C-alpha cells in the first residue's frame, strides 16, 4: 500500500452555522489540524464558510467550492470538519478536481495506522467498511481519486470498486469475529469478577494523559505518546492501593468530539471494559483551553454507551497550569508526569472502595481451605485462628466478597 506523502498539502474546511460561535469552530478546526498532522499531512490553510445551514449539493456552496479549487495544486487534499454525504463528497471532488475527505474518514485513517492487535485491526476494518458501504454509489470520481493512502488505508483494505454484496459479507464475518472476542473478554471479566477484585477504568479525551497516568500508578511499561489516539486496545494492569488492597486498572481508547458512530459501534467490545468497571476515573487535560468542552464530549459518549458508574474526575497536567487548580473531593488535581498528588488520588480510590467494606467473621473447615485462600488474597485480614476443625478468620470484605463467602460466615 502506498505510504503517505509527507509533502501532501491539506486544506481544512469548516462550515460555521448561525448557532456556532467563532471559538467553537476555531477549536474544532485546530483539533482537525492536529488529526491531519498525526496522519502525516502538511496543513496549509484553514477555511471557514459561514452559512445558516449546509447547502444540500456542496455543503459549503458552489461558489466557495470553486474558490477553494483555485488554491489547490496536484499534491493537495481537502478535508471537511463535518461528515459529508456521498453525493456532496462526489460533487466537491469533481468541482475541486482533488481528493475530498471528511473528518470521519481522517479519524478512520489514523485508527488504521494505530491498530496493532488483531482485535484493533478487526474493529477498524469494520468501521471503515460500515462507513464505505453507503458511499459506493454517488461519489463518482471521489473514491477513485483518493487512490491509496489517506482515507483508504487500513487492515484488510478492500478495493473501492468491490461490490456491495462482498462488503456486506465481509462486515458479517468481522462482526462474528468481534462477537467471539466479546465472549472471550466476557469470560476474562467473569474470571476477574470471581476473584472479587474491583475494576477501575480510565476514560477521557484523547491525549489527556490516560496511558501516562496508568504507567505512573501501576509502574508498568505501556505505550505512551504525545499524539491523538495513541491507545486503541484496552490495557489492564494491577494497581496496588494500600493495606494490601489492589484493583485492576484499565485504559481504553480516547474519546473525541464528533466521534464517528461507526467507531463507537465497532469498538463496542473494547468500550464494554468501561461499561462493566466499578469506578471510572475521568482524566481531563487541565491545561487545555477547552477542557470543559472536552469533558462534556466524553460525558456524552459515556451516556451513549450506557456507562453510569460513579466517576472521580482527575484533572491531569496541572504542572502545565499557571494558576492554582481547586477541585472538590473526591475529584483530584494531579500530574501523571511529575507524580504530583498521585498519592491523594490513590487514597481517594481506596476510600471509595473502603466505604463498601464491612468486618465479618468466617469459619472454613479444612476441606474448604481453598475458599479461605480467596479471602486472604482479596480481603484485609484482621485475625486468624486455627482449630481442630478448620480456621476462623476475621476480615474486612467488600459486598461482592461477602456475598461469595456468605456460606462460611459465622
DRENMIDO-947847 format. One line per 10 residues: number of its first residue (from 1); their letters; for each residue x, y, z of C-alpha. Coordinates in nm, 2 decimals, always signed. Each point is the difference from the previous one (the first is absolute). Example, Ala and Ser with C-alpha at 12.3 -4.5 7.8 and 13.67 -1.06 7.14 Angstrom:
2
1	as	+1.23,-0.45,+0.78  +0.14,+0.34,-0.07
***
This chain:
410
1	xxxxxxxxxx	+0.00,+0.00,+0.00  +0.14,+0.34,-0.08  +0.15,+0.20,+0.28  -0.13,+0.34,+0.10  +0.18,+0.27,-0.20  +0.11,+0.24,+0.28  +0.01,+0.28,-0.25  -0.37,-0.04,-0.07  -0.17,+0.33,+0.08  -0.33,+0.00,+0.20
11	xxxxxxxxxx	-0.26,+0.28,-0.02  -0.24,-0.02,+0.29  -0.36,+0.12,-0.05  -0.27,+0.07,+0.26  -0.36,+0.12,-0.03  -0.10,+0.25,+0.27  -0.37,+0.00,+0.05  -0.20,+0.27,+0.18  -0.01,-0.19,+0.33  +0.38,-0.04,+0.02
21	xxxxxxxxxx	+0.24,+0.24,+0.16  +0.33,+0.11,-0.16  +0.21,-0.17,+0.27  -0.20,-0.33,-0.02  +0.08,-0.02,-0.38  +0.36,+0.11,+0.05  +0.06,-0.26,+0.27  -0.15,-0.28,-0.21  +0.21,+0.10,-0.30  +0.31,+0.00,+0.22
31	xxxxxxxxxx	-0.08,-0.35,+0.11  -0.05,-0.10,-0.36  +0.34,+0.15,-0.08  +0.16,-0.22,+0.27  -0.17,-0.30,-0.14  +0.12,+0.08,-0.35  +0.36,+0.05,+0.12  -0.02,-0.33,+0.19  -0.10,-0.16,-0.33  +0.32,+0.14,-0.16
41	xxxxxxxxxx	-0.15,+0.29,-0.19  +0.13,+0.36,-0.04  -0.27,+0.23,+0.11  +0.01,+0.31,-0.23  -0.33,+0.18,+0.05  -0.31,+0.00,+0.21  -0.32,+0.14,-0.16  -0.33,+0.09,+0.17  -0.32,+0.05,-0.20  -0.29,+0.17,+0.19
51	xxxxxxxxxx	-0.35,-0.11,-0.10  -0.32,-0.04,+0.19  -0.02,-0.37,-0.10  +0.20,-0.24,-0.23  -0.06,+0.02,-0.37  -0.15,-0.34,-0.10  +0.21,-0.05,-0.31  +0.34,+0.13,+0.10  -0.03,+0.06,+0.38  +0.18,+0.34,-0.02
61	xxxxxxxxxx	-0.14,+0.13,-0.33  +0.12,-0.03,-0.35  +0.17,+0.34,-0.01  +0.21,-0.07,+0.31  +0.09,-0.34,-0.13  +0.13,+0.15,-0.33  +0.19,+0.27,+0.20  +0.17,-0.28,+0.20  +0.08,-0.18,-0.32  +0.21,+0.30,-0.12
71	xxxxxxxxxx	+0.23,-0.05,+0.30  +0.08,-0.37,-0.07  +0.28,-0.17,-0.19  +0.06,-0.36,-0.09  +0.12,-0.09,+0.35  -0.30,+0.15,+0.18  -0.27,-0.18,+0.20  -0.31,+0.17,+0.15  -0.13,-0.11,+0.33  -0.34,+0.11,+0.14
81	xxxxxxxxxx	-0.06,+0.03,+0.38  -0.34,-0.16,-0.03  -0.13,-0.32,-0.15  -0.10,+0.04,-0.37  -0.27,-0.19,-0.18  +0.12,-0.23,-0.28  -0.15,+0.24,-0.26  +0.16,+0.31,+0.16  +0.34,-0.17,+0.01  -0.03,-0.11,-0.37
91	xxxxxxxxxx	-0.11,+0.35,-0.11  +0.27,+0.18,+0.19  +0.27,-0.23,-0.13  -0.11,+0.06,-0.35  -0.02,+0.38,+0.05  +0.34,+0.02,+0.16  +0.17,-0.27,-0.21  +0.17,-0.13,+0.32  -0.06,-0.26,+0.27  -0.26,+0.10,+0.25
101	xxxxxxxxxx	-0.03,-0.16,+0.34  -0.21,+0.07,+0.31  +0.09,-0.01,+0.37  -0.12,-0.36,+0.03  +0.22,-0.13,-0.27  +0.30,+0.17,+0.15  -0.06,-0.15,+0.34  -0.05,-0.34,-0.15  +0.33,+0.04,-0.19  +0.18,+0.08,+0.33
111	xxxxxxxxxx	-0.16,-0.30,+0.17  +0.12,-0.22,-0.29  +0.35,+0.12,+0.05  -0.01,-0.05,+0.38  -0.17,-0.35,+0.02  +0.25,-0.26,+0.12  -0.20,-0.29,+0.15  -0.21,-0.23,-0.21  -0.31,+0.13,+0.19  +0.10,+0.36,-0.08
121	xxxxxxxxxx	+0.04,-0.08,-0.37  -0.34,-0.17,-0.02  -0.17,+0.29,+0.17  +0.16,+0.25,-0.23  -0.08,-0.19,-0.31  -0.36,-0.05,+0.11  -0.03,+0.38,+0.06  +0.16,+0.08,-0.34  -0.23,-0.24,-0.19  -0.31,+0.12,+0.18
131	xxxxxxxxxx	+0.09,+0.35,-0.10  +0.08,-0.10,-0.36  -0.30,-0.21,-0.08  -0.26,+0.27,-0.04  +0.25,+0.21,-0.19  +0.08,-0.24,-0.28  -0.26,+0.16,-0.22  -0.03,+0.37,-0.05  +0.36,+0.10,+0.06  +0.10,-0.01,-0.36
141	xxxxxxxxxx	+0.37,+0.07,-0.04  +0.05,+0.08,+0.36  +0.09,-0.35,+0.11  +0.23,-0.08,-0.29  +0.17,+0.34,+0.04  +0.10,-0.10,+0.35  +0.21,-0.29,-0.12  +0.21,-0.14,+0.28  +0.11,+0.17,+0.32  -0.21,+0.25,+0.20
151	xxxxxxxxxx	-0.36,-0.11,+0.03  +0.05,-0.34,-0.16  +0.26,-0.18,+0.20  -0.06,-0.26,+0.26  +0.02,-0.36,+0.12  -0.16,-0.22,-0.26  -0.05,+0.29,-0.24  -0.29,-0.07,-0.24  +0.03,+0.14,-0.36  -0.25,+0.28,-0.04
161	xxxxxxxxxx	-0.15,-0.16,-0.31  -0.10,-0.31,+0.19  -0.37,-0.08,-0.03  -0.24,+0.06,+0.29  -0.07,-0.37,+0.05  +0.36,-0.08,+0.07  +0.04,+0.29,+0.24  -0.32,-0.10,+0.19  +0.14,-0.36,+0.02  +0.33,+0.13,+0.14
171	xxxxxxxxxx	-0.19,+0.22,+0.25  -0.20,-0.30,+0.11  +0.33,-0.20,+0.05  +0.16,+0.28,+0.19  -0.30,+0.03,+0.24  +0.02,-0.37,+0.06  +0.37,+0.02,+0.09  -0.07,+0.30,+0.23  -0.28,-0.20,+0.17  +0.25,-0.28,+0.07
181	xxxxxxxxxx	+0.24,+0.26,+0.15  -0.29,+0.15,+0.20  -0.08,-0.35,+0.14  +0.37,-0.05,+0.09  +0.02,+0.33,+0.17  -0.32,-0.08,+0.18  +0.16,-0.32,+0.14  +0.31,+0.20,+0.10  -0.22,+0.25,+0.18  -0.19,-0.29,+0.17
191	xxxxxxxxxx	+0.34,-0.14,+0.12  +0.10,+0.34,+0.14  -0.34,+0.03,+0.16  +0.03,-0.34,+0.16  +0.31,+0.12,+0.18  -0.20,+0.29,+0.13  +0.26,+0.26,-0.11  -0.16,+0.34,-0.09  +0.06,+0.14,-0.35  +0.09,+0.37,-0.05
201	xxxxxxxxxx	-0.02,+0.13,-0.35  +0.19,+0.31,-0.14  -0.22,+0.20,-0.24  +0.06,+0.34,-0.15  +0.06,+0.21,-0.31  +0.27,-0.12,-0.22  +0.35,+0.12,+0.10  -0.12,+0.09,+0.35  +0.28,-0.22,+0.15  -0.18,-0.32,+0.09
211	xxxxxxxxxx	+0.28,-0.23,-0.10  +0.26,+0.21,+0.18  -0.22,-0.01,+0.31  -0.04,-0.38,-0.03  +0.38,-0.03,-0.02  +0.05,+0.23,+0.30  -0.25,-0.17,+0.22  +0.09,-0.36,-0.08  +0.37,+0.02,-0.08  -0.06,-0.20,-0.32
221	xxxxxxxxxx	+0.14,+0.08,-0.34  -0.27,+0.10,-0.24  +0.02,+0.18,-0.33  -0.01,+0.38,+0.05  +0.01,+0.26,-0.27  -0.10,+0.37,-0.04  -0.24,-0.07,-0.28  -0.38,-0.05,-0.05  -0.13,-0.36,+0.04  +0.34,-0.15,+0.11
231	xxxxxxxxxx	-0.20,-0.27,+0.18  -0.26,-0.21,-0.19  +0.02,-0.33,+0.19  -0.10,-0.04,+0.37  +0.29,-0.03,+0.24  -0.06,-0.16,+0.34  +0.25,+0.02,+0.29  +0.00,-0.06,+0.37  -0.01,+0.32,+0.22  +0.10,-0.05,+0.36
241	xxxxxxxxxx	-0.18,+0.25,+0.22  +0.08,-0.04,+0.37  -0.02,-0.25,+0.29  +0.01,-0.29,-0.24  -0.28,+0.11,-0.22  +0.03,+0.02,-0.37  -0.22,+0.05,-0.31  +0.01,-0.07,-0.37  +0.07,+0.33,-0.19  -0.09,+0.00,-0.37
251	xxxxxxxxxx	+0.07,+0.26,-0.27  -0.21,+0.01,-0.32  -0.03,+0.21,-0.32  -0.02,+0.38,+0.05  -0.32,+0.18,-0.10  -0.03,+0.31,-0.22  -0.27,+0.25,-0.11  -0.19,-0.12,-0.30  +0.11,-0.35,+0.06  -0.13,-0.20,-0.30
261	xxxxxxxxxx	-0.29,-0.23,+0.10  +0.16,-0.27,-0.22  +0.29,+0.00,+0.24  -0.21,-0.01,+0.31  -0.19,-0.30,-0.14  +0.32,-0.18,-0.12  +0.18,+0.05,+0.33  -0.30,-0.12,+0.21  +0.20,-0.30,+0.13  +0.28,+0.22,+0.12
271	xxxxxxxxxx	-0.23,+0.26,+0.15  -0.17,-0.27,+0.20  +0.30,+0.01,+0.23  -0.12,+0.35,+0.09  -0.37,-0.11,+0.04  +0.09,-0.28,+0.24  +0.25,+0.18,+0.21  -0.08,+0.07,+0.37  +0.14,+0.35,-0.01  +0.10,+0.25,-0.28
281	xxxxxxxxxx	+0.29,+0.24,+0.02  -0.08,+0.27,-0.24  +0.34,+0.14,-0.10  -0.02,+0.37,-0.11  +0.28,+0.20,-0.15  -0.01,+0.30,+0.24  +0.24,+0.20,-0.22  -0.22,-0.01,-0.31  -0.19,+0.32,-0.06  -0.32,-0.20,-0.10
291	xxxxxxxxxx	+0.02,-0.25,+0.29  -0.36,+0.06,+0.09  -0.12,-0.08,-0.35  +0.22,-0.31,-0.02  -0.15,-0.11,+0.34  -0.35,+0.04,-0.14  +0.09,-0.19,-0.32  +0.12,-0.30,+0.21  -0.31,+0.01,+0.22  -0.21,-0.01,-0.32
301	xxxxxxxxxx	+0.18,-0.31,-0.12  -0.03,-0.17,+0.34  -0.37,+0.07,-0.01  -0.02,-0.15,-0.35  +0.17,-0.33,+0.10  -0.21,-0.03,+0.32  +0.28,+0.06,+0.25  -0.16,+0.12,+0.33  +0.25,-0.08,+0.27  +0.14,+0.23,+0.26
311	xxxxxxxxxx	+0.26,+0.24,-0.14  +0.30,+0.17,+0.15  +0.12,+0.29,-0.22  +0.38,+0.00,-0.02  +0.13,+0.34,-0.13  +0.34,-0.10,-0.15  +0.30,+0.21,-0.12  -0.03,+0.26,+0.28  +0.37,+0.05,-0.03  -0.09,+0.19,-0.32
321	xxxxxxxxxx	-0.26,+0.22,+0.16  +0.12,+0.34,+0.12  -0.26,+0.05,+0.27  -0.11,-0.20,+0.30  -0.27,-0.26,-0.09  -0.26,-0.07,+0.26  -0.23,-0.30,-0.02  -0.25,-0.15,+0.23  +0.07,-0.34,+0.15  -0.01,-0.28,-0.11
331	xxxxxxxxxx	+0.12,+0.17,-0.32  +0.38,+0.05,-0.02  +0.25,+0.23,-0.17  +0.31,-0.20,-0.09  +0.30,-0.01,-0.23  +0.07,-0.35,-0.14  +0.33,+0.13,-0.14  +0.14,+0.13,+0.33  -0.19,-0.22,+0.24  -0.17,+0.30,+0.17
341	xxxxxxxxxx	-0.30,-0.11,+0.22  +0.00,-0.36,-0.13  +0.00,-0.11,+0.37  -0.31,+0.20,+0.06  -0.17,-0.16,-0.31  +0.10,-0.34,+0.13  -0.15,+0.09,+0.34  -0.32,+0.12,-0.16  -0.05,-0.33,-0.19  +0.09,-0.20,+0.31
351	xxxxxxxxxx	-0.26,+0.20,+0.20  -0.26,-0.05,-0.27  +0.03,-0.38,+0.03  +0.06,+0.01,+0.38  -0.35,+0.14,+0.04  -0.13,-0.32,-0.15  +0.18,-0.22,+0.25  -0.12,-0.16,+0.33  +0.15,-0.21,+0.27  -0.11,-0.37,-0.01
361	xxxxxxxxxx	+0.11,-0.32,+0.17  +0.03,-0.33,-0.19  +0.06,-0.36,+0.08  +0.16,-0.23,-0.26  +0.01,-0.38,+0.05  +0.33,-0.16,-0.11  -0.18,-0.13,-0.31  -0.08,+0.36,-0.11  +0.34,+0.16,+0.06  +0.00,+0.10,-0.37
371	xxxxxxxxxx	-0.28,+0.25,+0.08  +0.21,+0.13,+0.29  +0.28,+0.07,-0.24  -0.24,+0.22,-0.21  -0.08,+0.20,+0.32  +0.37,+0.04,+0.07  +0.08,+0.12,-0.35  -0.28,+0.25,-0.03  -0.08,+0.13,+0.35  +0.17,+0.17,+0.29
381	xxxxxxxxxx	+0.06,-0.27,+0.26  -0.06,+0.13,+0.36  +0.05,-0.33,+0.18  +0.04,-0.37,-0.06  -0.02,-0.31,+0.23  +0.04,-0.37,-0.08  -0.22,-0.26,+0.18  -0.03,-0.38,-0.02  -0.27,+0.04,-0.27  +0.14,+0.28,-0.21
391	xxxxxxxxxx	+0.09,+0.37,+0.01  -0.19,+0.30,+0.13  +0.07,+0.33,-0.18  -0.11,+0.36,+0.08  +0.03,+0.22,-0.31  -0.11,+0.32,-0.16  -0.18,-0.08,-0.32  -0.19,+0.18,-0.28  -0.36,-0.08,-0.09  +0.09,-0.24,-0.29
401	xxxxxxxxxx	+0.24,-0.20,+0.21  -0.25,-0.01,+0.29  -0.26,-0.15,-0.24  +0.24,-0.25,-0.14  +0.11,-0.13,+0.34  -0.34,+0.03,+0.18  -0.02,-0.38,+0.06  +0.31,+0.02,+0.22  -0.11,+0.31,+0.20  -0.03,-0.06,+0.38
***
